[in-house]
Every structure is written in C-alpha cells, then in structure tokens.
Amino acid sequence: MLEKIHKLELAQQSAQADTKKITAENDALNKEVERLRHLEQLRTMPVPEPRPSVSQGPRALPTTVNHNCYNCGQEVHFARNCPHPRAQINAGVQYQRDSGIGQSQTHGKSTPPAVDHDAYLRLSVGHRVYDCLLDTGSEVCLFPERIIDSVAVRRTNRTLKAANGTNIPILGEVTLPVIIGQYTTQVNGLVSQHVSEPMLGIDFLVDNKAVWDFDQSTICIGGSWHLLRSRSDKRQWCRRCVLQEDVVIPARSEAVLPTQIQFQRLSETYSDEDWSTEVSSVQDGLFVSRTLVPRDTWSDVPVRVMNVKKEPMSLATGTIIADLQQVKLIEK
C-alpha cells in the first residue's frame, strides 16, 4: 500500500514538472509571437508623405503667397490692422540640478519666427491626449499644474531659475507613463503653475534617441516616425498674466487683480528684462491698464482693470488677463 502511494506521489511530481515546462515553453512562444507581430506592424506602418520641397536658391521665390496676418495667423486682416496684442518672443529659464546649473540663453535680437511651426508631438497620458511642445533649448521637461494629479507630484531638490537668477516656483517632480503611437515610455519632468502647456525638453529627446527631421516635420521615436503638429492657437505670445483666484469686480469700478506669470516657451531669454501688461480687454466692458511687472515676481502680481458695465463681473481662476510685452525703463 505504501509503495503504491509513493509511486503516485512520484507520478504527481513528474506531472507538475512537465506542466511547468510546458507553461514556460508557451510563455516563450507567446512572447516571440508578440515580437513578430510588433515587427510586422512596424514594417507595414505607412511612411508620411514628404512635403513639397521649396527651392533653396538665393533668388528663389515662394510658390505661394501667404495672405494671413503675421501677428495672429488669421486670414481676415493684415498685421498692421491686427486687433490682437503684438507678439513677443523672448522668454528664458535656467535649470538647476543638485550638481550644478544649466542655462539656455540667446544673445542679441532675434527675428520673429513664422507663425506656424510644426513642433508639437501628440502623446497619450492615461486616457487623455496632449500636444506637447518639443523645446530643444530646455534641459528639463515641464508640465502645467492643471494637467497633473497632485497625488503624483513628489518633492524634489530641482529648481528653475530665470536668467537674472530669480527662482521660478515649482510644485515638485512627476514621472508620467506616456504612449506615442505604439511606443510606450516614461517622462520625468517638473510641475509648475507658470507654464501654459506641456514641454518636452532635450533630456526627453536624448533619453529616447529621437531623430528630428525638421524639413519634413517628423520625428523618429521608438523606431517609428511621427508627424509633428502646429500650435492650435496661432496667436503668438511670450509671457502673460493669468488670474490667481476667483474674483468679482463691482459694476463701474476699478479693481486690482492678483495674477501670476505664465511662460509659453522657456528656451530664449535676455538677462535684463522689464515687462509690462498690454492695454487690452479681457472681455466686453472689462479693460486692462498698463502695469509694470517686477522682474523677480511670478505670483501675486497686481494688475489694475476697470469694469465699465452696469453689472458686476465674475472671473474664474486661470482666466487670461493680459499678454506681457518687453519694455525699456528710461531713467530721468
């Protein structure tokens, strides 16, 4: 009887070993099938059609005439009659690691770029899709606070510094799993209230071995080419102030609004900058006066507005109050 039980135990152990072996072989086979399927997807992926080439000769003339406004990109008027504030293109940042400081800075005057640049990469974060600016002049990726779950933000020793040495406040650091087409990767970046859109810096491009074809507006990441997109908002701006908290402006009265500064692009800067709000209208009946913005202040910036209507106006947090323009102070 005992011998029979022993034989059954040996048979059971042998069957378990055979089962484990078969399971391991099936797993290896499934992995190989997935690898071959992925290679087949890459092989059959359509290549983006090349854009029409333009002659690069010194006397070459453009084949088409652009009738759009060079300030905001709209077709209904020209730049000299544009109702929007004049575009500004200068902004700057230093990125400080624990071991040192990295700085991106341009010298001298720069010429305004064309309105429509294909420099935005579309990616998915969870169930949301974002167009992220590729900024080779920034050494770190940046994300606006509004798109990041506060639970995912962790404390960090990293800092952002403006060209004049003042700190740009950040809320912390975040690591996000992202999907670009069929490619999955992670992005490490800083979270700040003072950026308006996600920015992927040179660190992301290097880590993912990106190859950027500027002529065709495509980028190769993860072995696949992706078409880049242009900014949906064609109006150019450099810095702007947005409302820091909900406010109600009484009828027919002036008010000083608490605002904070937002940047659009952080890769170009001058070391000595003075900025002022542009005289503009937030909405019908609400006007912004010209206000000089301190160089080293990013939050709690006071901006004076006037409500000329007979009823009070309510403004929500994040409302764009005015674009900023670079000014030069003249001492008497």
Secondary structure, 3 states (H helix, E strand, C coil): CHHHHHHHHHHHHHHHHHHHHHHHHHHHHHHHHHHHHHHHHHHHCCCCCCCCCCCCCCCCCCCCCCCCCCCCCCCCCCHHHCCCCCCCCCCCEEEECCCCEEEECCCCCCCCCCCCCEEEEEEEECCEEEEEEECCCCCCEEEEHHHCCHHHCECCCCEEECCCCCEECCCEEEEEEEEECCEEEEEEEEEECCECCCEECHHHHHHCCCEEECCCCEEEECCEEEECEECCCCCCCCEEEEECCCEEECCCEEEEEEEEEEECCCCCCCCCCEEEECCEEEECCEEECCCEECCCCCCCEEEEEEECCCCCEEECCCCEEEEEEEECCCCC
